[in-house]
Amino acid sequence: MRRRPLPGEAQGSQAHLVLCLSPRTLTTLARFELASDSTPLPPRSASSQLRLLPSMLRIGVDVGGTNTDGVLIDVTRLREPGRGVLAHYKSPTTAPDVSTGIEIAVREVLKFAAVPPADVSSVSIGTTAFINAVLEADARRLAKVAVVRLCGPYTRQCPPFVDFPKRLRTLTEGHVGYVDGGFEIDGREILPLNEQQIVEQCALIKAKGLNNIVLSGIYSPLDSEGKHEAAARAIIERELGPAVNVVCSRDVGQVGLLERENAAILNASILTFAQRTIRGFRRAMRTLALSCPLFLTQNDGTLTTAAAAARLPIRTFASGPTNSMRGAALLAGLDDHGKGEQQAQRKAAIVVDVGGTTSDVGVLLPSGFPRQAASFIEVGGVRTNFAMADVQSIALGGGSIVRVTETAKGKRVTVGPESVGHNITRDARVFGGSALTASDLVVASGRAELGDKAKVADVPADVVELGMQRIKKLLEGIVDKMKTSPEDITVLLVGGGSIISPDTLAGVSEIIRPPFFSVANAVGAAMAKVAGEIDTIEFLKGRDIHAVVEDIKKRAIEKAVASGADPATTKVVEVINLPVQYVTNEATRIIVKAAGDLAPQAVAALDADALSTDDEAVDADAEGEKALANGSASEGDAGEAIESEVDIDTYKPTILPDRTWKLSEIDLEWIAEGCGVLGTGGGGSPYPPFLMARQALRDGKNIIVVDPDYVPKTDVFIRCSFMGSPSVSSERLQGGDEIPSSARALMKYLGINDFTGAISEEIGGGNGIQPMIVAAKMGKTVLDCDLMGRAYPNMYQTLPGAYDIPDGLWPCAISDGVGNTLVLPTARNAKAVEDILRLVTTEMGSKSGVSMAPLDTTTCVKYGVPHSVSQAWRIGRAIALCRKHNNLKRIPQAILELQNGACLFVGKIVDVQREVRKGFTWGEVTIAPLQEEEEEDANEPSAVSLSVRADDRLVIPFQNENLYAYIRSANGEKKIHCTVPDLITVLDSQNGAALGTPDYRYGLRVTVIALAGHPSWTTTPEGLQCGGPAAFGLGEVPFTPIATYKDPVSVIKEYGSA
């Protein structure tokens, strides 16, 4: 569909085109830009003639990498064609002191609009300065941090800083301490807070001269009464004085201890720099005689006071893209200030911000706020979970370089990823340069007037056509990837490079270029809202969920109003209900967000300390030249460089003379990757257990794997795994004594004094790594074998359980690691074991370490899957090699060379259905084949075994793990192609990683593979009854093996003889 011009827009005018280019490319043109791209500004007049209410004028500033944009808005005129914009200005961003650029932009918009500073009600700034300090690992701006965990006996196997890149860890790690405290998922204390322990930590922190401190407690986001983190902060401030900065993790992130703690550490590390930067902002305001409050924009599109931003700068890390989305909605009339008809019909829209080098794409929800990123995001290589908009970028902009090559099929035209960037006025053909750019193609096509069109007259027409097709395809691809449903969607185009976009895009109902699109980011900053959010876990058993949610909505609105939102405009904009898996008490995570306009009467009171007299002092900690701190970071870099020099093409695992395998960090990484593939969508994330095992190696412990063919047949191996909710596993990280405690209790009951090593119940997912952690702690070995060969949701779905062998499922023991241990001597049947252990595990906080009766080597081999650890290693290695050689399409083939099976399907997810029943996540994912134009150009399509039509769909029902896969034709016909016990795994086509069922979402490009299950599952009545379709209530679904099982090759045997 063609785009809709907005009122006052003169499409194709010279002024319109120049302004389209200016945000990221014409950096030398730091000058005024007249109102909309062709809409005249309101008449200029003296301040005495404006007669505007002082509380109705707002200034927004967005500090980008190239330009600093400023805009002055009259909020009483938002419904006019000019959207209330009185003036806007573009100034080059100044570094390292961005305040100068801000000062210039604000001064000029005030001057142009003839508005005295006293009439401005607020200044809102969006900046990337804080996140850049982390991304660059800048020693001038990052301080060392002390971390005190409130965790009791838990989490020690996954210490703070565990997954920081070495350089960043060197710059930020100052102290780590553990004290009593923390909560269970149901709100019970793990242990009460111990004041004396915190006082002792204060003495250690003071001795190290550290001023920035993080408090991180298990399930602290649920501590609404401030019993632990807030109470501990008060003790620390009492002991160390007001000069220290204490960051409570609950104020930074949500549920997910490691990611929340990481975000808090980054926040604490940049506090000094953030406070210095905000003081600079305030000085600039004083210089301009602005006495109004200063706000900074946050990642979610809301405002925070300067004082609050100085405490929690991490909340402003990624406000730039959010500002663009919010500004685009307001300028297009799609926000709360639009016309009534537009508000009533408001739906989600996609905002595409095209610059000189890249295009940033995000989703604007009907609430007017951006769609948030997934459960975690990486910042500077560190996993965090603070709120941030879900923004994807592609290497396409106005300065993208166009290349033409001859192929057997004719000319091939590519656009990007290289770009002339801000040098477009020097290097682009239309400006006399030699580089053919995307902007040149647009001019040559006659769709835009820019520079000298005669300079591109010699560009062949077919090159122009193919290049424009490529631009269209790139934009259509990223838009489709960001959509959440197949329906056509509205696209808002902003940014200086947006002239390169065509007027129609497949899957897009309407393209809107709003007025002032070149400064949408500054408009978004000026008009950001104030929000309040409640994120809690409630137990709904015996309660009315509607009453619970209504109470939380009320609290969210109250929180927004307390933060400065206008009660008249504040409303609930988001409600999320997330049932917790694998629990029996109906625990549900509920997130409610309310937002409203900034209340004029509250503005003056919100930032009373904005012009603190402390700001008068010259910063004693002013920045010097960018350098490494004390040389220590360079040492970390050296270690990182040594690690990166390992050539995985020639890498060989370490096989000791006694024919045992000593694992390295690379081995662990590959095994974890393989465990994900073998998890068939379930089994829990291997990432936290991988970090714990890797930390054990870094602590000097060894992880030794033994081959069952080289171990005495009577040697005994303890069976270990964790039972419980993945939600709890992300928060109550294991302390290391849960499985050993259950093992000791079980051995005592059985009268066994010792054992040789550990074996996993299931190789799939995180439990595939647990034996390595236990073995490292207890000084034992790991058997290259497991008792499942995959992942299943129930405790009894192991081969010993399927075949009902003596000691197959009982006796067994579980422990929570804090003194609660249960031994189950007998059970009525296999399902009773699952039910009893699940109930007790819920009482233990929905996570327990499980030890089943030990088995000797002979039994492990007979009722297990030998060399499954080797198989996981080989799968991980195959994926790593394909990534290294940039051959992601070969990953399915590489895996299928290790185990017989088939590549079933390549496509994109077009629908996901989920529900939690009886503690399990049930649902199905629907995948559509890629169309020819959606295939990547550089590689041949994967060898898919199924012949499908364009309107066919692959559907995979799941119960935590993927159960079966069938093709659904347009006429409703269904044909099943693979079922359990064979393994069905969905890979992310963009990186080859296995996807868990919680990761499925619309738009993901995926590849579905099926691997042959072990014969003990697929060829016997016992195996099929326990792990086949009938085990999941699918008795009518037949089982046909996908292929003949191939025995994995032992790593020890292959490399031990080398």
ChimeraX attribute file (.defattr): number of C-alpha atoms within 10 A of each C-alpha:
attribute: neighborCount
match mode: 1-to-1
recipient: residues
	/A:1	14
	/A:2	13
	/A:3	19
	/A:4	12
	/A:5	14
	/A:6	16
	/A:7	12
	/A:8	14
	/A:9	18
	/A:10	15
	/A:11	14
	/A:12	13
	/A:13	13
	/A:14	15
	/A:15	17
	/A:16	23
	/A:17	21
	/A:18	19
	/A:19	23
	/A:20	27
	/A:21	27
	/A:22	25
	/A:23	30
	/A:24	29
	/A:25	25
	/A:26	24
	/A:27	21
	/A:28	14
	/A:29	13
	/A:30	18
	/A:31	14
	/A:32	15
	/A:33	21
	/A:34	20
	/A:35	21
	/A:36	27
	/A:37	25
	/A:38	21
	/A:39	17
	/A:40	14
	/A:41	17
	/A:42	14
	/A:43	9
	/A:44	14
	/A:45	12
	/A:46	12
	/A:47	13
	/A:48	10
	/A:49	10
	/A:50	13
	/A:51	9
	/A:52	15
	/A:53	13
	/A:54	17
	/A:55	20
	/A:56	16
	/A:57	23
	/A:58	23
	/A:59	27
	/A:60	30
	/A:61	33
	/A:62	33
	/A:63	25
	/A:64	20
	/A:65	15
	/A:66	17
	/A:67	25
	/A:68	33
	/A:69	31
	/A:70	33
	/A:71	31
	/A:72	27
	/A:73	24
	/A:74	20
	/A:75	18
	/A:76	14
	/A:77	15
	/A:78	17
	/A:79	15
	/A:80	12
	/A:81	20
	/A:82	22
	/A:83	25
	/A:84	21
	/A:85	28
	/A:86	25
	/A:87	26
	/A:88	32
	/A:89	27
	/A:90	32
	/A:91	26
	/A:92	25
	/A:93	23
	/A:94	17
	/A:95	11
	/A:96	13
	/A:97	14
	/A:98	19
	/A:99	23
	/A:100	18
	/A:101	23
	/A:102	26
	/A:103	21
	/A:104	21
	/A:105	28
	/A:106	28
	/A:107	18
	/A:108	20
	/A:109	22
	/A:110	22
	/A:111	12
	/A:112	16
	/A:113	21
	/A:114	18
	/A:115	23
	/A:116	16
	/A:117	19
	/A:118	12
	/A:119	19
	/A:120	24
	/A:121	21
	/A:122	23
	/A:123	23
	/A:124	26
	/A:125	29
	/A:126	32
	/A:127	23
	/A:128	16
	/A:129	22
	/A:130	23
	/A:131	21
	/A:132	16
	/A:133	20
	/A:134	22
	/A:135	13
	/A:136	11
	/A:137	21
	/A:138	19
	/A:139	23
	/A:140	19
	/A:141	24
	/A:142	24
	/A:143	24
	/A:144	23
	/A:145	27
	/A:146	29
	/A:147	28
	/A:148	23
	/A:149	26
	/A:150	30
	/A:151	26
	/A:152	23
	/A:153	20
	/A:154	25
	/A:155	22
	/A:156	18
	/A:157	22
	/A:158	23
	/A:159	19
	/A:160	24
	/A:161	20
	/A:162	18
	/A:163	20
	/A:164	17
	/A:165	16
	/A:166	20
	/A:167	21
	/A:168	24
	/A:169	19
	/A:170	21
	/A:171	24
	/A:172	24
	/A:173	18
	/A:174	18
	/A:175	17
	/A:176	18
	/A:177	20
	/A:178	21
	/A:179	22
	/A:180	21
	/A:181	25
	/A:182	29
	/A:183	25
	/A:184	21
	/A:185	25
	/A:186	17
	/A:187	15
	/A:188	11
	/A:189	20
	/A:190	20
	/A:191	17
	/A:192	17
	/A:193	21
	/A:194	15
	/A:195	15
	/A:196	11
	/A:197	13
	/A:198	22
	/A:199	17
	/A:200	13
	/A:201	21
	/A:202	23
	/A:203	13
	/A:204	16
	/A:205	23
	/A:206	13
	/A:207	9
	/A:208	12
	/A:209	11
	/A:210	18
	/A:211	21
	/A:212	24
	/A:213	27
	/A:214	27
	/A:215	25
	/A:216	29
	/A:217	29
	/A:218	34
	/A:219	28
	/A:220	32
	/A:221	25
	/A:222	21
	/A:223	19
	/A:224	12
	/A:225	9
	/A:226	14
	/A:227	15
	/A:228	26
	/A:229	30
	/A:230	21
	/A:231	13
	/A:232	23
	/A:233	20
	/A:234	13
	/A:235	17
	/A:236	23
	/A:237	15
	/A:238	12
	/A:239	15
	/A:240	16
	/A:241	12
	/A:242	11
	/A:243	9
	/A:244	14
	/A:245	22
	/A:246	26
	/A:247	25
	/A:248	26
	/A:249	28
	/A:250	25
	/A:251	17
	/A:252	23
	/A:253	23
	/A:254	23
	/A:255	24
	/A:256	23
	/A:257	28
	/A:258	26
	/A:259	25
	/A:260	27
	/A:261	31
	/A:262	27
	/A:263	25
	/A:264	30
	/A:265	32
	/A:266	28
	/A:267	29
	/A:268	31
	/A:269	27
	/A:270	29
	/A:271	26
	/A:272	19
	/A:273	23
	/A:274	24
	/A:275	18
	/A:276	20
	/A:277	21
	/A:278	22
	/A:279	25
	/A:280	19
	/A:281	23
	/A:282	22
	/A:283	18
	/A:284	20
	/A:285	24
	/A:286	16
	/A:287	11
	/A:288	16
	/A:289	12
	/A:290	22
	/A:291	19
	/A:292	23
	/A:293	23
	/A:294	29
	/A:295	28
	/A:296	29
	/A:297	34
	/A:298	31
	/A:299	23
	/A:300	26
	/A:301	31
	/A:302	28
	/A:303	31
	/A:304	28
	/A:305	23
	/A:306	27
	/A:307	20
	/A:308	15
	/A:309	21
	/A:310	22
	/A:311	21
	/A:312	25
	/A:313	27
	/A:314	26
	/A:315	28
	/A:316	27
	/A:317	24
	/A:318	24
	/A:319	27
	/A:320	25
	/A:321	28
	/A:322	33
	/A:323	34
	/A:324	30
	/A:325	33
	/A:326	30
	/A:327	30
	/A:328	34
	/A:329	26
	/A:330	23
	/A:331	29
	/A:332	20
	/A:333	22
	/A:334	25
	/A:335	20
	/A:336	17
	/A:337	17
	/A:338	20
	/A:339	12
	/A:340	12
	/A:341	9
	/A:342	14
	/A:343	15
	/A:344	10
	/A:345	9
	/A:346	17
	/A:347	15
	/A:348	20
	/A:349	24
	/A:350	26
	/A:351	30
	/A:352	28
	/A:353	27
	/A:354	30
	/A:355	29
	/A:356	29
	/A:357	23
	/A:358	22
	/A:359	25
	/A:360	21
	/A:361	27
	/A:362	28
	/A:363	27
	/A:364	25
	/A:365	18
	/A:366	18
	/A:367	18
	/A:368	23
	/A:369	25
	/A:370	27
	/A:371	21
	/A:372	19
	/A:373	16
	/A:374	12
	/A:375	16
	/A:376	16
	/A:377	17
	/A:378	11
	/A:379	17
	/A:380	17
	/A:381	13
	/A:382	21
	/A:383	19
	/A:384	25
	/A:385	25
	/A:386	27
	/A:387	23
	/A:388	25
	/A:389	24
	/A:390	19
	/A:391	20
	/A:392	17
	/A:393	14
	/A:394	17
	/A:395	18
	/A:396	26
	/A:397	35
	/A:398	35
	/A:399	34
	/A:400	30
	/A:401	23
	/A:402	22
	/A:403	16
	/A:404	14
	/A:405	9
	/A:406	9
	/A:407	8
	/A:408	6
	/A:409	6
	/A:410	8
	/A:411	12
	/A:412	16
	/A:413	19
	/A:414	20
	/A:415	25
	/A:416	21
	/A:417	15
	/A:418	17
	/A:419	25
	/A:420	22
	/A:421	22
	/A:422	21
	/A:423	17
	/A:424	26
	/A:425	20
	/A:426	15
	/A:427	19
	/A:428	26
	/A:429	22
	/A:430	27
	/A:431	18
	/A:432	15
	/A:433	14
	/A:434	12
	/A:435	21
	/A:436	23
	/A:437	26
	/A:438	30
	/A:439	30
	/A:440	31
	/A:441	27
	/A:442	23
	/A:443	23
	/A:444	25
	/A:445	18
	/A:446	11
	/A:447	15
	/A:448	22
	/A:449	22
	/A:450	19
	/A:451	19
	/A:452	15
	/A:453	18
	/A:454	11
	/A:455	18
	/A:456	20
	/A:457	14
	/A:458	8
	/A:459	14
	/A:460	10
	/A:461	13
	/A:462	11
	/A:463	18
	/A:464	20
	/A:465	15
	/A:466	18
	/A:467	23
	/A:468	22
	/A:469	15
	/A:470	16
	/A:471	22
	/A:472	18
	/A:473	16
	/A:474	17
	/A:475	20
	/A:476	17
	/A:477	18
	/A:478	19
	/A:479	24
	/A:480	22
	/A:481	19
	/A:482	19
	/A:483	22
	/A:484	18
	/A:485	16
	/A:486	13
	/A:487	10
	/A:488	16
	/A:489	21
	/A:490	18
	/A:491	25
	/A:492	25
	/A:493	27
	/A:494	31
	/A:495	30
	/A:496	26
	/A:497	31
	/A:498	24
	/A:499	28
	/A:500	25
	/A:501	22
	/A:502	17
	/A:503	15
	/A:504	15
	/A:505	21
	/A:506	15
	/A:507	18
	/A:508	20
	/A:509	15
	/A:510	18
	/A:511	23
	/A:512	20
	/A:513	23
	/A:514	28
	/A:515	27
	/A:516	31
	/A:517	27
	/A:518	34
	/A:519	32
	/A:520	29
	/A:521	33
	/A:522	31
	/A:523	36
	/A:524	33
	/A:525	35
	/A:526	32
	/A:527	24
	/A:528	29
	/A:529	28
	/A:530	26
	/A:531	30
	/A:532	25
	/A:533	21
	/A:534	21
	/A:535	18
	/A:536	18
	/A:537	22
	/A:538	21
	/A:539	17
	/A:540	14
	/A:541	11
	/A:542	8
	/A:543	10
	/A:544	9
	/A:545	14
	/A:546	9
	/A:547	10
	/A:548	14
	/A:549	18
	/A:550	12
	/A:551	11
	/A:552	21
	/A:553	24
	/A:554	15
	/A:555	18
	/A:556	25
	/A:557	25
	/A:558	18
	/A:559	20
	/A:560	26
	/A:561	25
	/A:562	16
	/A:563	20
	/A:564	27
	/A:565	29
	/A:566	21
	/A:567	17
	/A:568	10
	/A:569	14
	/A:570	23
	/A:571	22
	/A:572	19
	/A:573	17
	/A:574	16
	/A:575	16
	/A:576	12
	/A:577	12
	/A:578	13
	/A:579	23
	/A:580	22
	/A:581	23
	/A:582	28
	/A:583	25
	/A:584	18
	/A:585	19
	/A:586	19
	/A:587	20
	/A:588	18
	/A:589	17
	/A:590	18
	/A:591	19
	/A:592	23
	/A:593	22
	/A:594	26
	/A:595	31
	/A:596	25
	/A:597	23
	/A:598	25
	/A:599	21
	/A:600	16
	/A:601	12
	/A:602	15
	/A:603	20
	/A:604	18
	/A:605	11
	/A:606	21
	/A:607	18
	/A:608	15
	/A:609	14
	/A:610	22
	/A:611	19
	/A:612	10
	/A:613	8
	/A:614	10
	/A:615	17
	/A:616	12
	/A:617	8
	/A:618	11
	/A:619	13
	/A:620	7
	/A:621	11
	/A:622	11
	/A:623	14
	/A:624	9
	/A:625	8
	/A:626	11
	/A:627	12
	/A:628	15
	/A:629	15
	/A:630	10
	/A:631	9
	/A:632	13
	/A:633	21
	/A:634	16
	/A:635	14
	/A:636	18
	/A:637	16
	/A:638	14
	/A:639	13
	/A:640	14
	/A:641	12
	/A:642	10
	/A:643	12
	/A:644	10
	/A:645	8
	/A:646	11
	/A:647	10
	/A:648	13
	/A:649	11
	/A:650	6
	/A:651	11
	/A:652	13
	/A:653	15
	/A:654	17
	/A:655	22
	/A:656	13
	/A:657	8
	/A:658	9
	/A:659	18
	/A:660	21
	/A:661	25
	/A:662	17
	/A:663	19
	/A:664	16
	/A:665	16
	/A:666	18
	/A:667	23
	/A:668	22
	/A:669	21
	/A:670	22
	/A:671	28
	/A:672	31
	/A:673	28
	/A:674	31
	/A:675	34
	/A:676	33
	/A:677	32
	/A:678	28
	/A:679	32
	/A:680	32
	/A:681	31
	/A:682	26
	/A:683	26
	/A:684	27
	/A:685	23
	/A:686	23
	/A:687	16
	/A:688	22
	/A:689	26
	/A:690	25
	/A:691	22
	/A:692	26
	/A:693	29
	/A:694	26
	/A:695	19
	/A:696	19
	/A:697	18
	/A:698	12
	/A:699	9
	/A:700	9
	/A:701	17
	/A:702	21
	/A:703	25
	/A:704	22
	/A:705	27
	/A:706	23
	/A:707	22
	/A:708	20
	/A:709	15
	/A:710	13
	/A:711	17
	/A:712	12
	/A:713	14
	/A:714	12
	/A:715	16
	/A:716	23
	/A:717	23
	/A:718	28
	/A:719	25
	/A:720	27
	/A:721	25
	/A:722	22
	/A:723	22
	/A:724	22
	/A:725	22
	/A:726	19
	/A:727	20
	/A:728	23
	/A:729	21
	/A:730	19
	/A:731	23
	/A:732	25
	/A:733	23
	/A:734	25
	/A:735	20
	/A:736	21
	/A:737	22
	/A:738	27
	/A:739	29
	/A:740	22
	/A:741	24
	/A:742	27
	/A:743	27
	/A:744	17
	/A:745	20
	/A:746	27
	/A:747	21
	/A:748	12
	/A:749	15
	/A:750	14
	/A:751	9
	/A:752	12
	/A:753	8
	/A:754	13
	/A:755	16
	/A:756	19
	/A:757	24
	/A:758	29
	/A:759	31
	/A:760	30
	/A:761	32
	/A:762	33
	/A:763	34
	/A:764	31
	/A:765	30
	/A:766	25
	/A:767	25
	/A:768	35
	/A:769	29
	/A:770	29
	/A:771	30
	/A:772	31
	/A:773	28
	/A:774	26
	/A:775	25
	/A:776	20
	/A:777	18
	/A:778	15
	/A:779	14
	/A:780	21
	/A:781	25
	/A:782	30
	/A:783	28
	/A:784	26
	/A:785	29
	/A:786	29
	/A:787	26
	/A:788	28
	/A:789	32
	/A:790	29
	/A:791	31
	/A:792	27
	/A:793	14
	/A:794	17
	/A:795	20
	/A:796	21
	/A:797	25
	/A:798	27
	/A:799	28
	/A:800	22
	/A:801	24
	/A:802	23
	/A:803	19
	/A:804	15
	/A:805	13
	/A:806	12
	/A:807	16
	/A:808	22
	/A:809	27
	/A:810	20
	/A:811	20
	/A:812	28
	/A:813	26
	/A:814	32
	/A:815	27
	/A:816	25
	/A:817	22
	/A:818	16
	/A:819	10
	/A:820	13
	/A:821	22
	/A:822	19
	/A:823	20
	/A:824	17
	/A:825	15
	/A:826	13
	/A:827	15
	/A:828	7
	/A:829	13
	/A:830	18
	/A:831	14
	/A:832	13
	/A:833	20
	/A:834	17
	/A:835	14
	/A:836	12
	/A:837	22
	/A:838	24
	/A:839	16
	/A:840	18
	/A:841	26
	/A:842	20
	/A:843	17
	/A:844	20
	/A:845	21
	/A:846	27
	/A:847	31
	/A:848	30
	/A:849	26
	/A:850	29
	/A:851	32
	/A:852	24
	/A:853	22
	/A:854	27
	/A:855	23
	/A:856	17
	/A:857	24
	/A:858	17
	/A:859	17
	/A:860	24
	/A:861	19
	/A:862	13
	/A:863	22
	/A:864	25
	/A:865	25
	/A:866	25
	/A:867	25
	/A:868	31
	/A:869	30
	/A:870	23
	/A:871	27
	/A:872	28
	/A:873	22
	/A:874	24
	/A:875	27
	/A:876	25
	/A:877	24
	/A:878	22
	/A:879	23
	/A:880	22
	/A:881	17
	/A:882	18
	/A:883	16
	/A:884	12
	/A:885	9
	/A:886	11
	/A:887	15
	/A:888	22
	/A:889	21
	/A:890	21
	/A:891	24
	/A:892	25
	/A:893	19
	/A:894	18
	/A:895	24
	/A:896	18
	/A:897	13
	/A:898	18
	/A:899	21
	/A:900	17
	/A:901	26
	/A:902	23
	/A:903	21
	/A:904	25
	/A:905	26
	/A:906	25
	/A:907	22
	/A:908	26
	/A:909	26
	/A:910	21
	/A:911	18
	/A:912	20
	/A:913	13
	/A:914	16
	/A:915	14
	/A:916	17
	/A:917	13
	/A:918	12
	/A:919	20
	/A:920	20
	/A:921	21
	/A:922	18
	/A:923	18
	/A:924	22
	/A:925	22
	/A:926	23
	/A:927	27
	/A:928	24
	/A:929	21
	/A:930	18
	/A:931	10
	/A:932	10
	/A:933	9
	/A:934	15
	/A:935	13
	/A:936	11
	/A:937	11
	/A:938	7
	/A:939	11
	/A:940	10
	/A:941	14
	/A:942	17
	/A:943	15
	/A:944	17
	/A:945	12
	/A:946	13
	/A:947	9
	/A:948	16
	/A:949	11
	/A:950	12
	/A:951	11
	/A:952	19
	/A:953	24
	/A:954	26
	/A:955	21
	/A:956	25
	/A:957	20
	/A:958	23
	/A:959	21
	/A:960	26
	/A:961	28
	/A:962	28
	/A:963	25
	/A:964	25
	/A:965	25
	/A:966	19
	/A:967	24
	/A:968	18
	/A:969	16
	/A:970	12
	/A:971	8
	/A:972	9
	/A:973	10
	/A:974	16
	/A:975	12
	/A:976	17
	/A:977	18
	/A:978	26
	/A:979	25
	/A:980	30
	/A:981	31
	/A:982	29
	/A:983	27
	/A:984	30
	/A:985	27
	/A:986	26
	/A:987	25
	/A:988	19
	/A:989	20
	/A:990	12
	/A:991	18
	/A:992	23
	/A:993	19
	/A:994	25
	/A:995	20
	/A:996	23
	/A:997	26
	/A:998	13
	/A:999	13
	/A:1000	22
	/A:1001	20
	/A:1002	21
	/A:1003	23
	/A:1004	22
	/A:1005	23
	/A:1006	26
	/A:1007	25
	/A:1008	23
	/A:1009	25
	/A:1010	28
	/A:1011	28
	/A:1012	23
	/A:1013	28
	/A:1014	21
	/A:1015	16
	/A:1016	21
	/A:1017	24
	/A:1018	23
	/A:1019	13
	/A:1020	11
	/A:1021	14
	/A:1022	17
	/A:1023	22
	/A:1024	19
	/A:1025	18
	/A:1026	21
	/A:1027	25
	/A:1028	25
	/A:1029	20
	/A:1030	16
	/A:1031	15
	/A:1032	14
	/A:1033	9
	/A:1034	12
	/A:1035	12
	/A:1036	8
	/A:1037	13
	/A:1038	15
	/A:1039	20
	/A:1040	14
	/A:1041	20
	/A:1042	20
	/A:1043	15
	/A:1044	15
	/A:1045	17
	/A:1046	16
	/A:1047	15
	/A:1048	17
	/A:1049	15
	/A:1050	21
	/A:1051	24
	/A:1052	24
	/A:1053	16
	/A:1054	10
	/A:1055	15
	/A:1056	18
	/A:1057	8
	/A:1058	8
